[in-house]
Amino acid sequence: MKQYGASPVTVQKAMSLLAAQGIVESRPGVGTFVLSSRSHRGAPANDYRWQTGALSFSQSRLPSFSTALKAPGNDVISLHSGYPAPELLPTQLVRTAFSRAGRSETSTTRSPSAGLPELQAWFANELAEHVPTDGVPPTASNVIIVPGSQSGLSMIFRALVGPERPLLTESPTYWGAILAAAHTNTSLIPLPSDAHGPDPDELDAAFEQTGARAFYAQPNYANPTGAQWSLTRTHSIMEVIRRHGAFLIEDDWAHDFGITTQPTPAAAFDRDGHVVYVRSLTKSVSPSVRVAAVIVRGPARDRMLRVSQAESMYVSASLQSIALDVVSQPTWRTHLRGLRTQLCDRRDLLASSLHEHLPEANIDAIPTGGLNLWVRLPDLEDLEEFVRRCEIHGVIVAPGDEWFPAEPPGSYLRLNYSGPRPGEFPEAARLIAEALSDCI
C-alpha cells in the first residue's frame, strides 16, 4: 500500500527550523511543544539605533497632529498627554495671580518687545544660580520673552539656521522641535541618543560631515526618553560645540520636574555665547500661561529679537505678570519640593505596573526627572494599529514614532506618569498587555 506523508528526515528538518524560530520547544523524554506567543515575545530586541545617523532625515517623517495634544476622554485612562494633571499645578497661586493681573496696569498696556524687565531679570537670575564662581552669569538684557517654547524654537531655527540648512538633533527628540524645523524648512540631521545622551564623538563627526552650525538638544530629562547628561558628558559636548564654532540650542523644558536629581543647564558653563537657552513655564505653572524665555548673548540676540518682533511683536503683559507673580511667591519653591515627591510616586507606580503586567516591554533607564517613561515594545508590524487597539481596550498611549526625525529603529511608546488618575496605572498596564496580545 502506498504511504503518504513526509519522511522522518523531512519532519526532523522542519522541527529544527521551527525550534530555531522559537515557535516550538523540544523536551527530551517528554515531547515537543508549541510555545505561546507570550513565551517568545520577550526576546531581546535588536538595536538598530546606529542606522539613525546613516539614514539621516526623511521628509516622509514630518509630523502632523501629535497624540500628545489629543483631548482625553472621561471613560479612558490617559497616558498620552504632554502636560501634568491639574492637581500637580500651583492652582491657587495661578488663580490669585490672574485676579491681581486683572487689577493691574498690565491688563491695559503692552509689554516691551523683549519682555517685562522684571520677568527678564527673574529668568536671568535663575540661570545665574547654576553658573560656577569663575563663570559668566547672564543678565536681564540677554533674555527675550516669547509666547511659549514652541514659538521660541521656531524663532531660533529661523534666526540661527535658516531654510534648507542642516540642524543636528538628538534622536528621538521632542516632536515639537521636529514640527518647528518643518515649519521653518530646516533640515534635521538626527544623531542616536541613549539614556546618557548623544555620543560626543558622533556629534563631532556629524558637524564635520554636514557643515551644520547648530545642535538642538535637551540635556536634562529629555522628552521623550528622560535622559540626563552627566557633567562629564556636558563638558565634552560643550568642547565639541566650541571647536566647531557652533550653537547649542538647549531646551530646558523640564527644569521644574527633577525627581531624584537636580537639573544643571549646559548654559551655565557658557562664556562666549555658544548656548541658546530655552526655558518654559507653561507646563509647570499652567497651560494657560504660555510664557517662556530665550537667553542668548551677542549679535545672535539682536537677530532673534528682530525675528520675534516680526512673528509675535510682543507677549501679553498680563500673562508675563501672572507668570512672574507665581514664581516670585515663597510658596512656589515649596510647591516644587512637593511636586518631586508626587512625580516620584507616580513614576514608580507606572514602572512597577508595567513590570508586572507587561514584562515584554523594556525601559532602558528609569528617568531621574521629567514626566515620561520611554518604553520599547517587541517589534510590531503596525504600531498605529496597536495604539488603536489600546484605545479600544480603554487606555490612550502616545506612539513613539512621533519623536523620531527619521525612521524609528523599533516600536516605542511614550507614557506620561503625570497625568490624571494615577491609581489606574496598574489597570492601564494590564489593558496595554491585552492590546499587545491582540497584535502579536
N, C-alpha and C positions, 0 to 999 in steps of 0.2 A: 504494500500500500504506500502511496506517495506521501511523503512527510512535508508538512507546511511549517513555516516559522523560521526564525533566524538561527544560525549556527551558534554553538556555545562561544566561539571566538568573537563573533559579531556582537553578541549580547555583552560579553566582557568588555569590549571596547566602548560600547555605548554607556555602560555603567561607569566606566573610568572617566569618560567625558563629563557625565552628569555630576560625578563626585568632584571633579576639578572645578566645575562651575558653582559648587556649593549648593546644588539642588538636592542631592541625596547624600546619605552618610552610611557607610558600611561598618557594621559592628561584628567582628569575628565571633562566631559561635552563637550569635543572636539573630542577625539578619540585616537587610538593607532597608533604610527608612527614608522617606521624603522629609526634608527639612521644611519647617514652616517658614513663611515669609519673614516673621518676626525673628527667627533664629539667625538669618544671614544678612538682614538689612543693616546690622550694626557693624559691619566690617569696616576697617579703616578706610577713610575716603582718600582718593587720590588728590595730590596737591598740585593744582595747575596754576598757582599764582604766578609762577615765573613767566607764563605766557602774556601776562598783563602788559609788560613793557614791550614785548616783541610784537604784539598786535596793535598797540598804540590806540589812538582814538577812533571810534566808529561813529559816523554820522547817524547810523540807524539807532544809536543808543540815546538820542535826545529824549529827555523826559517830557511827559505831559502832566496831567493832574496826578499829584502824588497821593498815595494811600494815606500818608500821614495827615493829610488835610481832610480826610473823609469824616463826615459827621457821624458820631457813634449813635447807635440806637439803644433804647432802654431795655430791649429784650435780648441783647447780646453782650458778651464780655469783650471789652475793647482793650487790645494790647498794641494798637497801631499808632496812636496819636503821638505827635511830637511835642506835646505840651503837658505839664503837670496837671493833676486834678485840682479843682478849686480849693480843696481842703489843705493843699500844700502851699498855698499862696498867702501872702500877708494881707488878707482880705480887709480887715478893719483899717489897717494903715492906708490902703488904697482908697477905700470909701471916704475916709476922713480927708485925705489929700484932694480928692475930687471936689469935696464940699468946699474946702478952703480955696481951691483954684477958681471956683466959680465966683468967689467974692473978691478976687484979687485983680490987679491991673492986667495980668497976663491973659485974662479972658477977652480983652478988647484991644490988645496990642500985638504987633508981630515981633518975632524974635530976630536978632541979628542973623545973617546968613550962616555963620559958623556955629551959632547956638548961644544960649544964655551963658554969660560969663561964669556964673556960679556953678552951673552944671558942668561946663568945661573944666573948671578947677577941680570939681569932685572926681571926675574921671582921671584927670592927670595925677591927682594926689593918691588915688587908689593904686594906680600902676607904680607910682614912685615908692610905695611901701615895699615893693619887691626888688627894687634896684639896690645892688650891693653898694657899700660905702664908697668904693672907688669908681662907681658908675655915674651915668649922666641921667638924672631924672627928667621926665617930660614936664613941660609947662602947659598952662591952660591954652596958650596960643598954638600949641601943636594939635589941639583937639577940634574935630569937626563933628557936630551932632547931626545924625542922619535919622530918617524915619524907619528904623529897623535895620537889622544887619543884612537882610536881603537886598535892600536898596543900596546899602553900603558896599556890598560885594559887586554889584553891577557898576557902581561908580568907580570902584578901584580897578576892575578889569578893563573898563573903558579908558581910564586915565593912564594906567601903567602898562597895559599890554596892547590893546588895540585889536581891530578886526584882522582875522586870519593870521594872527601871531601866536606862537606857542606859549602855553602856560602849563607848567608842571603841577601835578597834584597827586596826593595820596590816592590809592585805590584799594578798598572802597573809600568813598568820600561823601560829604554832605550833598544830598540830591539838589538842594537849593543852589549850591555852587555850580553844579552841572547845568542847571537851568539858567543861571546868570551868565555863564560862559556862552550858552547857546544864544541868549538874548543879545549879547554884545558881539557875537560872531567870533569869539575867541576859541582857539583850537587847544583843547585839553590834551595833555600828554600824561597818561596815568603811570604811576610807579607803585609796585606792590608794597603793601604795608601790613605789618602783623601786629601782635599785641604790644610790641615795643616801639612801633612807628616804622618809618622808612629806613632803609639802609643808606647811610651817608655816602658810601662808595657808589651805589647805584644812582643816587642823586647827582653826584659829581659827574658820572658818566653821561647822565641824561642832559645836564647843562651843556656838556661838551658836544654831544651829538646833535642836539636840537637848536642850539643857539638861543634858548629861552633865557629871559632875564627876570623871571619871577616864579615863585613856588608857593602854591596855596596849601595850607595845612592847618590842622587842629592839634597842637601839641598836648593839650590837656583834655582827656575824656572825649576822644574823637567820636563824632557821630558818623557811622553807626557802631563802631567796634568797641568804644570805651577806652581805647589805648591811651596811655600817658607816657610821653617821652621822659626818660631819666635825664638828670642834669648832664651826665656824660654825653648822652645822645644829642641833647640840645646844643651843647658846646661844639660837638663835631659837625652838626648841620649848620650852625652859625659860621663856622670856619669855611665850609663849602660855599655858603652864600656870599661871604666877603670875598673869597678868592675869585669868584666869577662876576663880581660887581653886580649882584642881583638883589632882588627884593624877596623877603619872606612875608607873605600875606598871612598873618596869624589870626585865625578865627577863634577867639576865646569864648565860644558860645556858652560853655557850661561852667564859667568861673564860679558861680554860686552853688554848684552842685557837687562839691567834693564830699566824699564819704569817709574813706579811710586815709586819704592823703589830702594835701593842700595843693592847689594849682600854682605853679610858678611860670608866669609868662616868659616866653623867649624874648619878648620885647624888653624885659628888664635888663638884658645883657647887651642891648644895642646902644652904641655910642654915635654911630655915623649915619643914621637914617636908613639902615637896610631893612628894618622891620616896619611893616604897616600893620598896626594892631587894631582889631575889630572887637568891640566889647558891647554886648547887648544886654538890656534889662527886660526885654519883652517876656521871656519865659519865667524869670524869677520874680518879677513884680506883678505883671498882669498882661494877658494877651491884648487887652485894650490900651495898653501903654506901649505903643510901638516906638521906642526910643533906643538908639544905640549911638556909639561913638567910634570914630576912626581917629587913631592917634598916629600922626605921621610927621616927620621932620623934613626940613629943607624945601627945595623947589617943588618936590612932589606934592607937598601940602597945598601950594598955590594952584597947581594944576587940578587937584582933586576938588578944591573949593569951587573952581570955575565949572567943573562938570556937575557938581552938586547943585549949584545955582541954576544951571540950565535944566536940570531934571526936576527939582522939587522946590527951588527958590529958598525955602527955609522950613523948619519943623515947627509945628504948632507950639507956641509959647506956653499954652496951658498944659499940654502933655509933658513938656520939659519940666515945668514947675511941679507937676504931680510926681514925676519920677524922682526929682531932687528931694521933694518933701518926704517921700517914703524912705529913701536910702539914707537920709540925714537923721532919722529918728533913732534914739538909743535902742529901741526895741527891734530895729532892723537886724542887727547882728545877733540878738537873742533868737529871733526867728530863724536865721540861717543855722545856728547851732542845733536847734530842734529839728530843722529840716534834714540835717545829716543823719540823725537817728532814724527818722521816718523812711528816708530813702534806703538806708542800710537794711532795715527790716523788710521792706518790700522787695528789694533786690534779692536777698537771701531766700525769701519765701518763694519767689518765682523760680530761682535757680534750683532749689531743692524739689519743687514740684515737677520741673522738667526732668530732673534726675530720676524721680520716682516713676513718673508716668510715660516718659519719652526717652528711654535710655539710648535710643538710636541717635538722638541729637548730640551735638558736640559744641561746647563752649570753650574756645581756646583759652580764655582767661576771664575770671570774674572781675569786672571793672571796679576801679577804686573811686570812681565818681561818674557823673553823668546820669542819664535817665534810661539807658537801654542795655539789653542783653543782645549780643550778636551770635546767632545760633546757626550752626552748619547742620543741614539735614542730609540724609542719604540722597544721592543724586536722583533727581526727578526729571522725567521727560517733559513735564508740563507744570511748572511752578504756579502759573496763573490758575490752572485748574485746581491745584492743591489749595491755594488761597480761597478760591470759590467754595471748595468743599468745607474748609474751616468755617466760613461764614454760615453755610447751611447747617453745620453742627452747632453753631451758636457762639463763635468767637471770631473777632476781626483781627487779622495779623497783617503786618507790612512785609511784602515780598522784598528780599534783599537785592533783586535785580535793579531796583531804582537807585541804588547807591554806587553803581559801577559805571564809569565813563565809557568803558568798552564792554565786550562780552564778559559776563561773570564766570569765574572759574569753578563754580559749584552752585548748589542750591542753598540759599540762606534766608533767614528771617531776622527782622529787627523787631524785638519785643520790648515795649515800653513798660517798665515796672512802676512808673509814677502816675499811672492812670487811675481811674475810679475803681472802687470795689475790690481792693486787694485780697479780701477774704475769698474771692472766687478764683484766685490764681491756680490752686490745685485742680479745680474743675476745668479751667481753661486748658491746662496741660493735658488733662485726660481727653478733652474734646479734640485737641490738636493731634493726639495719638490716634484717635479714631479716624480723623480725616486722612492721616498718613497711611493707615491701613487700607483706606479706600483707593489710594493712588499707587500702591506698591504691589 
